[in-house]
Amino acid sequence: MKGTMSLIEEVIILIAALALCVMLLSLVFNLWPNEVRASNGTRSEVASFLADKITECFKSHNYGLDPKSALCGEFVIESNGTVTEADVTKHLDCSKIPNSDCLGCERCLASDGSQGNRVQVTITRGKTLVSVEYLAADRRVEVRQFGCFSNSDCDDNDQCTDDTCMFPGTKDSACSHKYSCATNDTLGGCESDNECFPATCCHASSCVTESELPNCQGIMCTEECAAGTMDCGQGSCVCVEGKCAVRWK
């Protein structure tokens, strides 16, 4: 009899423990509703997914009447093309979420026929991370891309920076732009040789643009021809591929 009672107690404790785990998991997901989740498919499928998230966000904030802004979610999306605001708007219930202020969205009017700008979508890549956020001041939901997946996502078209994607594909991902032209002793660009000058007042061994020239007023230099410098015609400043450098003789 005691063995049976002990078994029943153990079962009850196990059930209670499982129930507690379920409650804790539920609490965690309620406290952190913005975990990054993924959606992939065709351009239309991803647009439909985003429209659903926009609708959920707008509805949870009393259809634009909530005075407090909030982040509704963060997602990884991947489609066979860049999703536009017009793509997303096609999947919205315009009577509740009017969005006529975008190219191709003119017919998305409220139930009373009035215009509205309740959605803003800013996406420039087929695969990216996006946030869905309710903006109380504008009474609208904004979908905005952030982060990066590869170094190419960070390309700023500047030949003098090394563009790197840090923590790719995560919500903490970010672009790093490290200046690389500094290795050529210049922080500015050039187009011709006459735009480049010795980087130091005396015995210079590198070249810079005029904007980076040091103040040499009152500086006296020795007359020696120091090795490894441009002294005595050992080298001259030239512009190479948009960067000031030394042409050694």
Secondary structure, DSSP 8 states (H G I E B T S, - for coil): -HHHHHHHHHHHHHHHHHHHHHHHHHHHHHH-TT-EEEEEE-HHHHHHHHHHHHHHHHHHTGGGT-SS-EEEEEEEEEESS---HHHHHTTS-TTTS-B-SSTT-TT---TTS---B-EEEE---SEEEEEEEEETTTTEEEEEEES-SSGGGG--S-TTEEEEEESTTSTT-EEEEEE-GGGGT-SS--SSGGGEEESSSSS--SEEEGGG----TT--------TTSSGGGTEEEEEETTEEEEEE-
